[in-house]
Amino acid sequence: MKSDNDKGTQEREASVPIHASSVIIIRDATEDMYEIFLMKRHRNQSFMGGAYVFPGGRLDDMDCSSELVSCICGISSSNAKLILQEPDLPDDIACGLFCAALRETFEEAGILLAYFSEGNLVNFLDEEIRQHFSQYRKRLMNNELSFIEISREENILFAFDLLLPYAHWITPEAEAAFKTKRFDTRFFIARMPGGQQPIHDGMEMTDSLWITPCLALEKQKAGEIMLMPPTLKIIEELNAYKSTDELLSSVNNHKINTVLPQPFAMDDGFGLKLPHDPEYTIAAYKQSPRPNDPSRIVLQNGIWTTKLID
């Protein structure tokens, strides 16, 4: 039987958010439309089971290894925190978040953002190369080798420069009360590389689809797919852009504000106030009001919906 002290320690540990990374993979569909890649989490997963999410996961110790410096391209370990717009973040954590983004995307979706030694992007057009990296993916997921070892064995460099930081969300402390983990997640945007096809892993992720932001929101509203608050709000923002070029141009110049939702109870459900909500009270994260931007996300009848507050 656990003592009260043990329980207290567990609760404190559960309340500390875990660093994580997620990648919004995009591709052009038509001249005036683009698509995002979503994956469905296994329904038995303790965190967001059954929800459609972007590829991603928690930061591992090896992601922060000093050995990583020789395996990356496009940015240095020292300026990763500046690109994330988090100058107080330790260098190894900042660099590790980029690594975790690429590693998790490879593990969960089979997409590898990296350069061959000749400088061209890794592609799997050659069947032998595709099968070769498919085995690497399996071994990586089974902890039989590290991401760094793949870089060294294949003489490839991880394309940190293809990851554009987009958003930063922290799971609210209320989640700890329901015994679910909290995450401190950085969301990146990246184009789908040519010569590759995403394939969900069949374990943590049981399904996947390319879908326009508009259609994803329609399916969420109809209850056909489940989107959790960060994914829902981000897709709603992405829906304002018509092409990958327009989106990426905007992302290159936008400020990233950390979003720590503030839970609140309703008579017929549960809700989250976002930092730009007029009634948001967490001083460290509060943002200026944005009148035309929904500032609440509410759960009613099992579906999350954004709400515009007058």
SULCOR-V12155 format. One record per pair of residues at least 4 apart in sequence whose ideal C-beta (glycine too) atoms are under 7 Angstrom apart, sorted by the first residue. I is the first residue (numbers start at 0). J is the second residue. D is the distance in whole Angstrom. If there is no record, write none. Layout:
{{I | J | D} {I | J | D}}
This chain:
{{1 | 5 | 4} {1 | 6 | 5} {3 | 7 | 6} {4 | 8 | 6} {5 | 9 | 6} {6 | 10 | 6} {7 | 11 | 6} {8 | 12 | 6} {9 | 13 | 6} {10 | 14 | 6} {10 | 175 | 7} {13 | 175 | 4} {13 | 178 | 7} {13 | 180 | 7} {14 | 172 | 6} {14 | 175 | 4} {14 | 181 | 7} {16 | 169 | 5} {16 | 170 | 6} {16 | 181 | 4} {16 | 182 | 6} {16 | 183 | 4} {17 | 57 | 5} {17 | 180 | 6} {17 | 181 | 7} {17 | 182 | 5} {17 | 183 | 7} {18 | 57 | 7} {18 | 58 | 4} {18 | 92 | 6} {18 | 96 | 6} {18 | 183 | 5} {19 | 55 | 6} {19 | 56 | 6} {19 | 57 | 5} {19 | 58 | 6} {19 | 99 | 7} {19 | 182 | 4} {19 | 183 | 7} {19 | 184 | 4} {20 | 55 | 5} {20 | 58 | 7} {20 | 96 | 5} {20 | 99 | 4} {20 | 100 | 4} {20 | 103 | 6} {20 | 184 | 7} {20 | 185 | 5} {20 | 187 | 7} {21 | 53 | 5} {21 | 54 | 7} {21 | 55 | 3} {21 | 184 | 6} {21 | 186 | 5} {22 | 53 | 6} {22 | 54 | 5} {22 | 55 | 6} {22 | 100 | 5} {22 | 104 | 5} {22 | 187 | 5} {22 | 189 | 6} {23 | 35 | 6} {23 | 53 | 5} {23 | 165 | 6} {23 | 186 | 6} {23 | 187 | 7} {23 | 188 | 5} {24 | 35 | 7} {24 | 36 | 4} {24 | 54 | 7} {24 | 110 | 6} {24 | 189 | 6} {24 | 191 | 5} {25 | 33 | 6} {25 | 34 | 7} {25 | 35 | 6} {25 | 188 | 6} {25 | 190 | 6} {25 | 191 | 7} {25 | 243 | 5} {25 | 246 | 7} {26 | 33 | 7} {26 | 34 | 6} {26 | 190 | 7} {26 | 191 | 4} {26 | 209 | 7} {26 | 243 | 7} {27 | 33 | 5} {27 | 242 | 6} {27 | 243 | 5} {28 | 32 | 5} {28 | 33 | 6} {28 | 34 | 5} {28 | 211 | 7} {31 | 241 | 5} {32 | 211 | 6} {32 | 241 | 7} {33 | 242 | 5} {33 | 243 | 5} {34 | 209 | 4} {34 | 210 | 6} {34 | 211 | 5} {35 | 210 | 6} {35 | 212 | 6} {35 | 237 | 7} {36 | 108 | 7} {36 | 197 | 6} {36 | 207 | 7} {36 | 209 | 6} {37 | 51 | 4} {37 | 52 | 7} {37 | 53 | 7} {37 | 207 | 7} {37 | 208 | 6} {37 | 210 | 6} {37 | 215 | 7} {38 | 51 | 7} {38 | 52 | 6} {38 | 54 | 6} {38 | 107 | 6} {38 | 108 | 6} {38 | 199 | 5} {38 | 204 | 4} {38 | 207 | 4} {39 | 49 | 7} {39 | 51 | 5} {39 | 204 | 6} {39 | 205 | 5} {39 | 206 | 4} {39 | 207 | 7} {40 | 44 | 5} {40 | 47 | 5} {40 | 48 | 6} {40 | 49 | 6} {40 | 50 | 5} {40 | 52 | 6} {40 | 203 | 7} {40 | 204 | 6} {41 | 48 | 6} {41 | 202 | 7} {41 | 203 | 6} {41 | 205 | 5} {42 | 48 | 5} {42 | 49 | 4} {43 | 48 | 6} {44 | 48 | 4} {44 | 203 | 7} {45 | 179 | 7} {46 | 179 | 6} {46 | 180 | 6} {47 | 52 | 6} {47 | 227 | 5} {49 | 225 | 6} {50 | 225 | 5} {50 | 226 | 7} {50 | 227 | 5} {51 | 224 | 5} {51 | 225 | 6} {51 | 226 | 6} {52 | 230 | 6} {53 | 230 | 7} {54 | 103 | 6} {54 | 104 | 4} {54 | 107 | 5} {54 | 108 | 5} {55 | 100 | 7} {55 | 103 | 5} {56 | 99 | 7} {56 | 103 | 4} {58 | 62 | 5} {58 | 95 | 5} {58 | 96 | 6} {58 | 99 | 5} {59 | 99 | 7} {61 | 145 | 5} {61 | 146 | 7} {61 | 147 | 7} {62 | 95 | 4} {62 | 98 | 4} {62 | 99 | 5} {62 | 102 | 7} {63 | 91 | 4} {63 | 92 | 6} {63 | 95 | 4} {64 | 147 | 6} {66 | 147 | 5} {67 | 71 | 6} {67 | 94 | 6} {67 | 98 | 6} {67 | 147 | 6} {68 | 76 | 5} {70 | 147 | 6} {70 | 150 | 4} {70 | 156 | 6} {70 | 157 | 6} {71 | 156 | 6} {71 | 157 | 5} {71 | 159 | 5} {72 | 114 | 6} {72 | 156 | 4} {72 | 157 | 7} {72 | 158 | 6} {72 | 159 | 6} {72 | 160 | 6} {73 | 158 | 6} {73 | 159 | 5} {73 | 160 | 2} {74 | 78 | 6} {74 | 79 | 6} {74 | 82 | 6} {74 | 159 | 5} {74 | 160 | 6} {76 | 90 | 5} {76 | 94 | 4} {77 | 90 | 6} {78 | 82 | 6} {79 | 83 | 6} {79 | 93 | 4} {79 | 94 | 5} {79 | 97 | 6} {80 | 85 | 5} {80 | 86 | 6} {80 | 88 | 4} {80 | 90 | 6} {80 | 93 | 4} {81 | 86 | 6} {82 | 164 | 6} {83 | 88 | 7} {83 | 93 | 6} {83 | 96 | 7} {83 | 164 | 5} {83 | 185 | 6} {84 | 164 | 7} {84 | 255 | 5} {85 | 93 | 7} {88 | 92 | 5} {88 | 93 | 5} {89 | 93 | 7} {90 | 94 | 6} {91 | 95 | 6} {92 | 96 | 7} {94 | 98 | 7} {95 | 99 | 6} {96 | 100 | 7} {96 | 185 | 5} {97 | 101 | 7} {97 | 159 | 5} {97 | 162 | 6} {98 | 102 | 6} {98 | 146 | 7} {98 | 157 | 7} {99 | 103 | 6} {100 | 104 | 6} {100 | 162 | 6} {100 | 187 | 5} {101 | 105 | 6} {101 | 112 | 5} {101 | 157 | 5} {102 | 106 | 6} {102 | 146 | 5} {103 | 107 | 6} {104 | 108 | 5} {104 | 110 | 5} {105 | 109 | 7} {105 | 110 | 6} {105 | 111 | 5} {105 | 136 | 6} {106 | 136 | 7} {106 | 139 | 6} {106 | 140 | 5} {106 | 200 | 7} {107 | 199 | 7} {107 | 200 | 5} {107 | 203 | 6} {107 | 204 | 5} {108 | 197 | 4} {108 | 198 | 7} {108 | 199 | 7} {109 | 136 | 6} {109 | 197 | 6} {109 | 198 | 4} {110 | 192 | 7} {110 | 195 | 6} {110 | 197 | 5} {111 | 121 | 5} {111 | 132 | 7} {112 | 157 | 7} {112 | 158 | 4} {112 | 161 | 5} {112 | 189 | 6} {112 | 192 | 6} {113 | 121 | 5} {113 | 155 | 4} {113 | 156 | 6} {113 | 157 | 5} {113 | 158 | 5} {114 | 118 | 6} {114 | 119 | 7} {114 | 120 | 6} {114 | 121 | 7} {114 | 155 | 6} {114 | 156 | 5} {114 | 158 | 6} {115 | 119 | 5} {115 | 121 | 6} {115 | 155 | 6} {116 | 154 | 5} {120 | 192 | 5} {121 | 155 | 6} {122 | 192 | 7} {122 | 193 | 6} {122 | 194 | 3} {122 | 195 | 6} {123 | 128 | 6} {123 | 129 | 4} {123 | 132 | 6} {123 | 194 | 6} {123 | 195 | 5} {124 | 194 | 5} {125 | 129 | 7} {126 | 130 | 6} {127 | 131 | 6} {128 | 132 | 6} {129 | 133 | 6} {130 | 134 | 7} {131 | 135 | 7} {132 | 136 | 6} {133 | 137 | 7} {134 | 138 | 6} {135 | 139 | 6} {135 | 149 | 5} {136 | 140 | 6} {137 | 141 | 6} {138 | 143 | 4} {138 | 144 | 5} {139 | 144 | 6} {139 | 146 | 6} {139 | 149 | 7} {140 | 200 | 7} {144 | 148 | 4} {144 | 149 | 7} {146 | 150 | 7} {147 | 151 | 7} {148 | 152 | 6} {149 | 153 | 6} {150 | 155 | 5} {150 | 156 | 7} {150 | 157 | 6} {161 | 189 | 5} {162 | 187 | 4} {162 | 189 | 5} {163 | 187 | 6} {163 | 188 | 5} {163 | 189 | 7} {163 | 247 | 7} {163 | 250 | 5} {163 | 251 | 7} {164 | 185 | 6} {164 | 187 | 6} {164 | 255 | 6} {165 | 186 | 5} {165 | 187 | 6} {165 | 188 | 5} {165 | 250 | 6} {166 | 186 | 4} {166 | 233 | 6} {166 | 255 | 6} {166 | 258 | 7} {167 | 185 | 5} {167 | 255 | 5} {167 | 257 | 5} {167 | 258 | 7} {168 | 184 | 5} {168 | 229 | 4} {168 | 258 | 5} {169 | 183 | 5} {169 | 257 | 6} {169 | 259 | 4} {170 | 174 | 5} {170 | 181 | 4} {170 | 182 | 5} {171 | 259 | 6} {171 | 260 | 5} {171 | 261 | 7} {171 | 262 | 5} {171 | 271 | 7} {173 | 262 | 4} {174 | 179 | 5} {174 | 181 | 5} {175 | 181 | 6} {186 | 233 | 6} {188 | 247 | 7} {188 | 250 | 6} {190 | 243 | 6} {197 | 207 | 6} {199 | 204 | 4} {199 | 205 | 7} {199 | 206 | 6} {199 | 207 | 4} {200 | 204 | 5} {201 | 205 | 7} {210 | 214 | 5} {210 | 215 | 5} {211 | 215 | 7} {212 | 216 | 6} {212 | 234 | 5} {212 | 237 | 4} {212 | 238 | 4} {213 | 217 | 7} {213 | 238 | 5} {214 | 218 | 6} {215 | 219 | 6} {215 | 224 | 7} {215 | 234 | 5} {216 | 220 | 6} {216 | 234 | 6} {216 | 235 | 6} {216 | 238 | 6} {217 | 221 | 6} {218 | 223 | 4} {218 | 224 | 5} {219 | 224 | 6} {219 | 226 | 5} {219 | 231 | 6} {222 | 302 | 6} {226 | 230 | 5} {226 | 231 | 4} {226 | 234 | 7} {226 | 303 | 6} {227 | 231 | 7} {227 | 303 | 7} {228 | 232 | 6} {228 | 260 | 6} {228 | 271 | 6} {228 | 296 | 4} {228 | 303 | 6} {229 | 233 | 6} {230 | 234 | 6} {231 | 235 | 6} {231 | 296 | 7} {231 | 303 | 5} {231 | 305 | 7} {232 | 236 | 7} {232 | 296 | 6} {232 | 305 | 6} {233 | 237 | 6} {234 | 238 | 6} {235 | 305 | 6} {237 | 246 | 7} {240 | 245 | 5} {240 | 246 | 4} {240 | 249 | 7} {241 | 245 | 6} {242 | 246 | 7} {243 | 247 | 6} {244 | 248 | 6} {245 | 249 | 7} {246 | 250 | 6} {247 | 251 | 7} {249 | 253 | 6} {256 | 274 | 7} {256 | 286 | 6} {257 | 284 | 6} {258 | 273 | 6} {258 | 274 | 6} {259 | 274 | 7} {259 | 281 | 6} {259 | 284 | 5} {260 | 271 | 4} {260 | 272 | 7} {260 | 273 | 6} {261 | 271 | 7} {261 | 272 | 4} {261 | 279 | 5} {261 | 280 | 7} {261 | 281 | 6} {262 | 271 | 6} {263 | 270 | 5} {263 | 272 | 6} {264 | 269 | 6} {265 | 269 | 6} {265 | 270 | 5} {265 | 297 | 7} {267 | 299 | 6} {268 | 297 | 6} {268 | 298 | 5} {268 | 299 | 4} {269 | 298 | 5} {270 | 295 | 6} {270 | 296 | 7} {270 | 297 | 4} {270 | 298 | 7} {271 | 295 | 7} {271 | 296 | 5} {272 | 276 | 4} {272 | 278 | 6} {272 | 279 | 5} {272 | 294 | 7} {272 | 295 | 6} {273 | 279 | 7} {273 | 294 | 5} {273 | 295 | 7} {274 | 279 | 5} {274 | 284 | 5} {274 | 285 | 5} {274 | 286 | 4} {275 | 286 | 4} {275 | 287 | 7} {275 | 288 | 6} {275 | 289 | 5} {275 | 292 | 6} {275 | 294 | 5} {276 | 294 | 4} {276 | 295 | 6} {276 | 308 | 6} {277 | 288 | 6} {277 | 308 | 6} {279 | 285 | 5} {281 | 285 | 6} {293 | 305 | 4} {293 | 306 | 6} {293 | 307 | 5} {294 | 308 | 5} {295 | 306 | 4} {295 | 308 | 6} {296 | 303 | 6} {296 | 305 | 5} {297 | 304 | 6} {297 | 306 | 6} {298 | 303 | 5} {299 | 304 | 7}}
